[in-house]
């Protein structure tokens, strides 16, 4: 039997995730597409059981590999998997045996296909006002829906701006999914999540021995995104030295890993996003003017939810139907009083906050209608104020704040908000409480809050919490 290492390059070019297992279901090899999908590198996954890598429903209910013990025919099934970012992804998994010349099983090969695109398209067709998985009908969103298909068919760099929680990630992914690169990888990089030294290695890769701890070659996200799309979120947090290196890449499309003089020509499209005012940062000298020009070939600005007339009710129905189906709940909808509260609330966390509120309400309600007491308690504790809308079209511009999380995820008895208190203060209290409950262990605190580690680190820095 030919040594599998001879096929490394060939398997890396396959646009599907590929896992090669031994007869004990331990990982022997995985390709670049699977690394992008799962977050696991070969070094991390080698020797681990496949169900500890995929962590899907099929692994528990009906393992395809075990089903093949007495049958060498390939098996294909729909399942899901949980990647390192704790995202549950819908997949199609096909498993086949690897046989020797005597038809003895020597291992297994599994292909993993990401089927989010087909699911999103089906869901989008059922929505009256949508593009891919984005929903809205206000004039601003209709204009964006008209622009996105045109931008998707080009390779121009795009800058997406808007407050936190307005859906910048969804827009970036929708552009990728409706472009000619949809079969290639979509790689997201949070420019504010890692220190500068680690971020450079994460983005551009490094050679073995490039620095202390570099015990193997690392391809970097740009190389993994070859023939696909790179999404640089929080581009305003990119350190100045890396701004220079990114500008160089935009000029010649060649990346140079740390410690290497040999470049790699990467065919990737750049989409960047930020909630910051980059023009103001250019004036302050913290962001390069030439980089802004290169990223800002086309710009999409997402309006805050408070400025999207009529979209709040549309989004409430959209998220309600989604979570009702996902949780298999027999709920008819929101009561009149509940809708009044939701339609007259200023969503400082924008769509993400509204989504969290609806998810929480559908989870906790056991009635046919969602009543006010099923809503997060901070909505009910807010005092009457001229800041609130008396009708859906009366919107008051509020200041931007960090991303919210579902109320009740941590506190059983949240502290009521007083007249002067805002959601950021509540969020800061939740972080401190989580750190206290986890004895200062940030990984555990992030788990309690339902966040990723990078999100928690960013918010600790933002709120200046002494941890």
VEXDREN-2710 file (C-alpha; in Angstrom, 1 decimal):
% VEXDREN-2710
k/r/px/py/pz
1/UNK/0.0/0.0/0.0
2/UNK/1.4/3.4/-1.0
3/UNK/2.4/5.6/1.9
4/UNK/-0.4/8.2/2.5
5/UNK/2.2/11.0/2.9
6/UNK/2.7/10.8/-0.9
7/UNK/-0.8/12.2/-1.3
8/UNK/-0.5/15.1/1.1
9/UNK/-0.4/17.8/-1.5
10/UNK/-3.2/16.2/-3.5
11/UNK/-5.5/15.8/-0.5
12/UNK/-4.8/19.4/0.6
13/UNK/-6.2/20.6/-2.8
14/UNK/-9.6/18.8/-2.3
15/UNK/-12.2/21.5/-1.3
16/UNK/-13.9/19.1/1.1
17/UNK/-12.6/18.3/4.6
18/UNK/-10.8/14.9/4.7
19/UNK/-9.9/12.7/7.7
20/UNK/-7.9/9.6/7.4
21/UNK/-8.2/7.2/10.4
22/UNK/-6.6/4.0/11.4
23/UNK/-8.6/0.9/12.4
24/UNK/-9.0/2.2/15.9
25/UNK/-10.6/5.4/14.6
26/UNK/-7.6/7.5/15.5
27/UNK/-6.6/10.4/13.3
28/UNK/-3.7/9.8/11.0
29/UNK/-4.1/12.7/8.6
30/UNK/-6.3/15.6/7.9
31/UNK/-6.3/18.1/5.1
32/UNK/-6.2/21.9/4.9
33/UNK/-10.0/22.2/4.3
34/UNK/-10.8/20.2/7.4
35/UNK/-8.4/22.3/9.4
36/UNK/-10.2/25.4/8.3
37/UNK/-13.6/23.9/9.1
38/UNK/-12.7/22.4/12.5
39/UNK/-9.9/24.6/13.8
40/UNK/-7.8/21.4/14.5
41/UNK/-4.3/21.2/13.0
42/UNK/-2.8/17.8/12.3
43/UNK/-0.5/18.2/15.2
44/UNK/-3.4/18.8/17.6
45/UNK/-5.6/16.0/16.2
46/UNK/-3.0/13.2/15.4
47/UNK/-3.8/10.1/17.4
48/UNK/-7.1/11.4/18.8
49/UNK/-10.3/9.5/18.3
50/UNK/-12.4/10.9/15.5
51/UNK/-15.4/11.5/17.7
52/UNK/-13.3/13.8/19.9
53/UNK/-12.6/15.9/16.7
54/UNK/-16.0/15.9/15.1
55/UNK/-18.1/15.9/18.2
56/UNK/-21.3/15.4/16.2
57/UNK/-24.7/13.8/16.6
58/UNK/-23.7/10.9/14.3
59/UNK/-20.7/10.1/16.5
60/UNK/-23.1/9.5/19.4
61/UNK/-26.2/8.0/17.7
62/UNK/-24.8/6.0/14.8
63/UNK/-21.1/6.1/14.1
64/UNK/-20.5/5.5/10.4
65/UNK/-17.1/3.8/11.0
66/UNK/-18.6/1.3/13.4
67/UNK/-21.4/0.7/10.9
68/UNK/-18.8/-0.3/8.3
69/UNK/-17.2/-3.1/10.4
70/UNK/-19.0/-5.8/8.5
71/UNK/-19.7/-3.8/5.3
72/UNK/-17.1/-2.1/3.0
73/UNK/-19.6/0.0/1.1
74/UNK/-19.3/3.7/1.7
75/UNK/-21.8/5.4/4.0
76/UNK/-23.1/9.0/3.6
77/UNK/-25.2/10.8/6.2
78/UNK/-26.1/14.3/7.3
79/UNK/-24.9/15.3/10.8
80/UNK/-23.3/18.1/12.5
81/UNK/-20.0/18.9/14.1
82/UNK/-18.7/21.3/16.8
83/UNK/-15.5/23.2/15.9
84/UNK/-12.9/24.7/18.2
85/UNK/-14.9/27.9/18.3
86/UNK/-17.8/25.9/19.8
87/UNK/-19.9/26.5/16.6
88/UNK/-22.3/23.8/15.6
89/UNK/-22.0/23.3/11.9
90/UNK/-24.3/21.2/9.6
91/UNK/-22.3/18.7/7.6
92/UNK/-22.6/15.9/5.1
93/UNK/-20.2/13.1/6.1
94/UNK/-19.2/10.3/3.7
95/UNK/-17.1/7.4/5.1
96/UNK/-15.3/4.6/3.2
97/UNK/-12.8/1.8/4.1
98/UNK/-9.2/1.9/3.0
99/UNK/-8.4/-1.7/1.8
100/UNK/-5.1/-3.5/1.0
101/UNK/-4.6/-5.8/-1.9
102/UNK/-6.3/-8.6/0.0
103/UNK/-9.4/-6.5/0.8
104/UNK/-8.4/-6.2/4.4
105/UNK/-9.4/-3.0/6.1
106/UNK/-6.4/-0.9/7.0
107/UNK/-8.2/2.3/7.9
108/UNK/-11.0/4.7/7.0
109/UNK/-11.3/7.9/5.1
110/UNK/-14.0/10.4/5.8
111/UNK/-15.0/13.5/3.8
112/UNK/-16.7/16.3/5.6
113/UNK/-18.8/18.8/3.5
114/UNK/-20.0/22.1/5.0
115/UNK/-23.7/22.4/4.0
116/UNK/-24.4/25.7/5.7
117/UNK/-24.6/27.4/2.3
118/UNK/-27.5/25.2/1.0
119/UNK/-29.3/25.6/4.3
120/UNK/-28.9/29.4/4.3
121/UNK/-30.2/29.6/0.7
122/UNK/-33.3/27.6/1.5
123/UNK/-34.0/29.7/4.6
124/UNK/-33.4/32.9/2.6
125/UNK/-36.0/31.9/-0.1
126/UNK/-38.6/31.5/2.6
127/UNK/-38.1/35.1/3.9
128/UNK/-39.8/37.9/2.1
129/UNK/-37.2/40.5/2.8
130/UNK/-33.7/38.9/2.8
131/UNK/-30.4/38.3/1.1
132/UNK/-28.7/35.0/2.0
133/UNK/-29.3/34.9/5.8
134/UNK/-29.7/38.7/6.3
135/UNK/-33.2/40.0/7.0
136/UNK/-34.6/43.5/6.7
137/UNK/-37.0/45.7/4.7
138/UNK/-36.1/49.3/5.7
139/UNK/-34.9/51.6/2.9
140/UNK/-31.2/51.3/4.1
141/UNK/-31.3/47.5/4.0
142/UNK/-33.1/47.4/0.6
143/UNK/-30.3/49.5/-0.8
144/UNK/-27.7/47.1/0.7
145/UNK/-29.5/44.1/-0.7
146/UNK/-29.3/45.7/-4.2
147/UNK/-25.6/46.3/-3.7
148/UNK/-24.4/43.0/-2.3
149/UNK/-25.0/40.8/-5.4
150/UNK/-22.9/43.2/-7.5
151/UNK/-20.1/43.4/-5.0
152/UNK/-20.1/39.6/-4.6
153/UNK/-19.3/39.1/-8.3
154/UNK/-16.1/41.2/-8.1
155/UNK/-12.8/40.6/-6.2
156/UNK/-12.6/44.2/-4.9
157/UNK/-11.7/44.7/-1.3
158/UNK/-14.7/45.6/0.9
159/UNK/-14.9/47.6/4.1
160/UNK/-18.0/46.9/6.3
161/UNK/-18.7/49.5/9.0
162/UNK/-21.3/49.7/11.7
163/UNK/-21.9/49.5/15.4
164/UNK/-21.2/46.2/17.2
165/UNK/-24.0/43.7/16.8
166/UNK/-25.3/45.1/13.5
167/UNK/-24.5/41.9/11.5
168/UNK/-21.1/42.7/9.8
169/UNK/-20.1/39.0/10.1
170/UNK/-23.3/37.9/8.3
171/UNK/-22.8/40.4/5.5
172/UNK/-19.2/39.2/4.9
173/UNK/-20.2/35.6/4.9
174/UNK/-23.2/36.3/2.6
175/UNK/-20.8/38.0/0.1
176/UNK/-18.5/35.0/0.1
177/UNK/-21.4/32.5/-0.3
178/UNK/-22.9/34.3/-3.3
179/UNK/-19.5/34.9/-5.0
180/UNK/-17.5/32.8/-7.4
181/UNK/-15.4/31.8/-4.4
182/UNK/-18.2/30.0/-2.5
183/UNK/-16.5/26.6/-2.8
184/UNK/-13.3/27.9/-1.3
185/UNK/-12.6/28.6/2.4
186/UNK/-14.0/31.5/4.4
187/UNK/-11.4/32.4/7.0
188/UNK/-12.2/34.9/9.8
189/UNK/-9.4/36.7/11.7
190/UNK/-10.2/38.8/14.7
191/UNK/-7.4/41.4/14.6
192/UNK/-8.0/42.4/18.2
193/UNK/-8.0/38.9/19.7
194/UNK/-4.3/38.2/20.0
195/UNK/-1.0/39.9/20.9
196/UNK/0.9/41.3/18.0
197/UNK/3.6/38.6/17.9
198/UNK/1.0/35.8/17.9
199/UNK/-1.3/37.6/15.5
200/UNK/1.5/37.9/12.8
201/UNK/2.1/34.2/13.0
202/UNK/-1.6/33.4/13.0
203/UNK/-2.2/35.5/9.9
204/UNK/1.0/34.9/7.8
205/UNK/2.3/31.7/9.3
206/UNK/5.9/30.9/10.3
207/UNK/8.7/28.5/9.6
208/UNK/10.1/26.0/12.0
209/UNK/12.6/27.7/14.3
210/UNK/11.5/31.2/13.4
211/UNK/11.1/32.0/17.1
212/UNK/11.2/30.2/20.5
213/UNK/8.4/27.7/20.5
214/UNK/8.1/27.4/16.7
215/UNK/8.6/23.6/16.6
216/UNK/6.9/23.1/13.2
217/UNK/5.9/25.0/10.1
218/UNK/2.6/26.8/10.3
219/UNK/0.8/27.8/7.1
220/UNK/-1.1/30.8/8.4
221/UNK/-4.6/31.9/7.7
222/UNK/-3.8/33.6/4.4
223/UNK/-2.4/30.4/3.0
224/UNK/-5.4/28.4/4.4
225/UNK/-7.7/30.8/2.6
226/UNK/-6.2/30.3/-0.8
227/UNK/-8.9/30.5/-3.5
228/UNK/-11.3/31.8/-0.9
229/UNK/-12.0/34.8/1.3
230/UNK/-10.2/36.4/4.3
231/UNK/-12.5/38.3/6.7
232/UNK/-10.6/40.7/8.9
233/UNK/-12.9/41.7/11.7
234/UNK/-11.9/44.5/14.1
235/UNK/-9.5/45.8/11.5
236/UNK/-9.1/49.0/13.5
237/UNK/-7.3/47.0/16.2
238/UNK/-4.6/45.7/13.8
239/UNK/-1.2/46.9/15.1
240/UNK/0.8/49.4/13.0
241/UNK/3.6/47.0/12.0
242/UNK/1.0/44.4/10.7
243/UNK/-0.8/47.2/8.8
244/UNK/2.4/47.6/6.8
245/UNK/2.6/43.9/6.1
246/UNK/-1.0/43.7/5.1
247/UNK/-0.6/46.7/2.8
248/UNK/2.4/44.9/1.2
249/UNK/0.2/41.8/0.6
250/UNK/-2.6/43.9/-1.0
251/UNK/0.0/45.3/-3.4
252/UNK/1.7/42.0/-4.6
253/UNK/-0.6/39.2/-3.2
254/UNK/2.4/37.4/-1.8
255/UNK/2.8/36.3/1.8
256/UNK/6.1/35.7/3.6
257/UNK/5.8/33.6/6.7
258/UNK/7.9/34.5/9.7
259/UNK/11.5/33.2/9.3
260/UNK/11.1/32.5/5.5
261/UNK/12.4/34.3/2.5
262/UNK/10.3/32.2/0.1
263/UNK/6.9/33.8/-0.6
264/UNK/3.5/32.1/-1.4
265/UNK/1.2/33.8/-3.9
266/UNK/-2.2/33.6/-2.2
267/UNK/-5.4/34.1/-4.3
268/UNK/-7.7/35.5/-1.6
269/UNK/-10.3/38.3/-1.4
270/UNK/-10.1/40.7/1.5
271/UNK/-13.2/41.8/3.4
272/UNK/-12.6/44.0/6.5
273/UNK/-15.0/45.2/9.2
274/UNK/-14.8/47.6/12.1
275/UNK/-17.1/49.5/14.5
276/UNK/-14.4/52.2/14.8
277/UNK/-14.1/55.5/12.8
278/UNK/-11.1/54.7/10.7
279/UNK/-11.0/58.2/9.2
280/UNK/-10.6/59.6/12.7
281/UNK/-7.9/57.0/13.5
282/UNK/-6.0/58.1/10.4
283/UNK/-6.1/61.7/11.7
284/UNK/-4.8/60.5/15.1
285/UNK/-2.0/58.5/13.4
286/UNK/-3.1/55.1/14.7
287/UNK/-4.3/53.7/11.3
288/UNK/-2.4/54.1/7.9
289/UNK/-4.1/56.2/5.4
290/UNK/-2.8/54.2/2.4
291/UNK/-4.2/51.0/4.0
292/UNK/-7.6/52.6/4.4
293/UNK/-7.6/53.5/0.7
294/UNK/-6.8/49.9/-0.3
295/UNK/-9.4/48.4/2.0
296/UNK/-12.1/50.9/1.2
297/UNK/-12.5/50.1/-2.5
298/UNK/-16.2/49.4/-1.7
299/UNK/-17.9/50.3/1.6
300/UNK/-21.0/48.9/3.2
301/UNK/-22.4/50.7/6.2
302/UNK/-24.9/48.8/8.4
303/UNK/-27.3/51.1/10.2
304/UNK/-28.0/50.4/13.9
305/UNK/-31.3/48.7/14.7
306/UNK/-32.8/51.8/16.2
307/UNK/-32.6/53.5/12.7
308/UNK/-34.2/50.6/10.8
309/UNK/-37.9/51.5/10.6
310/UNK/-40.1/48.4/10.7
311/UNK/-37.3/45.9/11.0
312/UNK/-37.6/45.2/14.7
313/UNK/-40.9/43.4/14.3
314/UNK/-39.6/41.6/11.2
315/UNK/-36.5/40.4/13.0
316/UNK/-38.6/39.3/16.1
317/UNK/-40.7/37.1/13.9
318/UNK/-37.6/35.8/12.1
319/UNK/-35.8/34.8/15.2
320/UNK/-38.9/33.5/16.9
321/UNK/-39.7/31.1/14.0
322/UNK/-36.1/29.9/13.9
323/UNK/-35.8/29.1/17.7
324/UNK/-39.3/27.8/17.9
325/UNK/-38.4/25.2/15.2
326/UNK/-35.0/24.5/16.6
327/UNK/-36.3/23.9/20.1
328/UNK/-39.5/22.2/18.9
329/UNK/-41.6/24.5/21.1
330/UNK/-45.4/24.9/20.8
331/UNK/-45.6/28.6/21.1
332/UNK/-47.9/30.8/19.1
333/UNK/-46.0/34.1/19.5
334/UNK/-45.5/37.1/21.7
335/UNK/-48.4/38.7/23.6
336/UNK/-49.4/42.3/23.0
337/UNK/-47.7/43.5/26.2
338/UNK/-44.4/41.7/25.3
339/UNK/-44.4/43.2/21.8
340/UNK/-44.9/46.6/23.3
341/UNK/-41.9/46.2/25.5
342/UNK/-39.7/44.8/22.6
343/UNK/-40.8/47.5/20.1
344/UNK/-40.1/50.3/22.5
345/UNK/-36.7/49.2/23.7
346/UNK/-33.5/50.8/22.4
347/UNK/-31.2/48.0/21.3
348/UNK/-27.8/49.2/22.2
349/UNK/-26.5/45.7/21.3
350/UNK/-28.4/45.9/18.0
351/UNK/-29.5/42.7/16.2
352/UNK/-27.3/40.5/18.3
353/UNK/-29.1/41.7/21.5
354/UNK/-32.5/41.2/19.9
355/UNK/-31.6/37.7/18.9
356/UNK/-30.4/36.9/22.4
357/UNK/-33.6/38.2/23.9
358/UNK/-35.8/36.2/21.6
359/UNK/-33.7/33.0/22.1
360/UNK/-34.0/33.5/25.9
361/UNK/-37.8/34.1/25.8
362/UNK/-38.4/31.0/23.6
363/UNK/-36.3/28.9/25.9
364/UNK/-37.9/29.9/29.2
365/UNK/-41.6/30.1/28.0
366/UNK/-43.9/27.1/28.7
367/UNK/-47.0/29.0/27.6
368/UNK/-48.7/29.3/24.3
369/UNK/-47.8/33.0/24.3
370/UNK/-44.6/34.7/25.4
371/UNK/-45.6/37.1/28.2
372/UNK/-43.5/39.9/29.7
373/UNK/-42.2/37.8/32.6
374/UNK/-40.6/35.5/30.0
375/UNK/-38.4/38.3/28.8
376/UNK/-35.0/39.1/30.3
377/UNK/-35.6/40.9/33.6
378/UNK/-33.4/43.9/32.7
379/UNK/-36.1/44.9/30.0
380/UNK/-38.7/45.0/32.8
381/UNK/-36.6/46.9/35.3
382/UNK/-35.8/49.8/33.1
383/UNK/-37.6/53.0/34.3
384/UNK/-39.9/55.0/32.1
385/UNK/-37.8/57.6/30.2
386/UNK/-38.0/59.9/27.2
387/UNK/-35.2/57.7/25.8
388/UNK/-37.8/55.0/24.9
389/UNK/-39.8/55.0/21.8
390/UNK/-43.6/55.3/22.1
391/UNK/-44.0/54.0/18.6
392/UNK/-41.6/51.9/16.4
393/UNK/-40.7/54.9/14.2
394/UNK/-39.6/57.2/17.1
395/UNK/-36.0/56.3/17.6
396/UNK/-33.4/57.8/19.8
397/UNK/-29.7/57.5/19.0
398/UNK/-27.9/55.9/21.9
399/UNK/-24.2/55.4/22.4
400/UNK/-22.5/52.3/21.3
401/UNK/-21.7/49.5/23.8
402/UNK/-20.1/46.1/23.8
403/UNK/-21.8/43.0/22.6
404/UNK/-24.6/41.7/25.0
405/UNK/-25.2/38.2/26.0
406/UNK/-28.5/36.5/26.9
407/UNK/-29.8/37.7/30.3
408/UNK/-30.1/34.7/32.6
409/UNK/-27.1/32.9/31.2
410/UNK/-25.2/33.7/34.4
411/UNK/-27.4/35.4/36.9
412/UNK/-30.4/33.7/38.4
413/UNK/-31.5/37.0/40.1
414/UNK/-30.1/39.9/38.0
415/UNK/-29.6/43.2/39.8
416/UNK/-32.3/45.6/38.6
417/UNK/-31.0/48.6/36.7
418/UNK/-31.4/52.0/38.3
419/UNK/-32.1/55.2/36.5
420/UNK/-28.4/56.0/35.7
421/UNK/-27.3/52.4/35.0
422/UNK/-26.7/51.2/31.5
423/UNK/-26.2/47.8/29.9
424/UNK/-22.3/48.0/29.9
425/UNK/-22.4/48.4/33.7
426/UNK/-24.5/45.2/33.9
427/UNK/-22.2/43.4/31.5
428/UNK/-19.1/44.4/33.6
429/UNK/-20.9/43.1/36.7
430/UNK/-21.6/39.8/34.9
431/UNK/-17.9/39.4/34.0
432/UNK/-16.8/40.1/37.5
433/UNK/-19.3/37.6/38.9
434/UNK/-18.2/35.0/36.4
435/UNK/-14.5/35.5/37.3
436/UNK/-15.5/35.3/41.0
437/UNK/-17.4/32.0/40.4
438/UNK/-14.5/30.5/38.4
439/UNK/-11.8/31.6/41.0
440/UNK/-10.2/33.9/38.4
441/UNK/-9.9/31.2/35.7
442/UNK/-10.7/33.0/32.5
443/UNK/-11.4/29.8/30.4
444/UNK/-14.1/28.8/32.9
445/UNK/-15.5/32.3/33.2
446/UNK/-15.8/32.5/29.4
447/UNK/-17.6/29.2/29.4
448/UNK/-20.0/30.4/32.1
449/UNK/-20.8/33.5/30.0
450/UNK/-21.1/31.6/26.8
451/UNK/-18.3/33.5/25.1
452/UNK/-15.0/32.6/23.5
453/UNK/-11.8/33.3/25.4
454/UNK/-10.8/36.1/23.0
455/UNK/-14.2/37.9/23.6
456/UNK/-13.7/37.7/27.3
457/UNK/-10.2/39.0/27.1
458/UNK/-11.3/41.9/24.9
459/UNK/-14.1/42.9/27.3
460/UNK/-11.9/42.6/30.4
461/UNK/-9.6/45.1/28.7
462/UNK/-12.5/47.3/27.5
463/UNK/-14.0/47.5/31.0
464/UNK/-10.6/47.8/32.7
465/UNK/-11.3/44.9/35.0
466/UNK/-8.4/44.0/37.3
467/UNK/-8.2/40.2/36.8
END
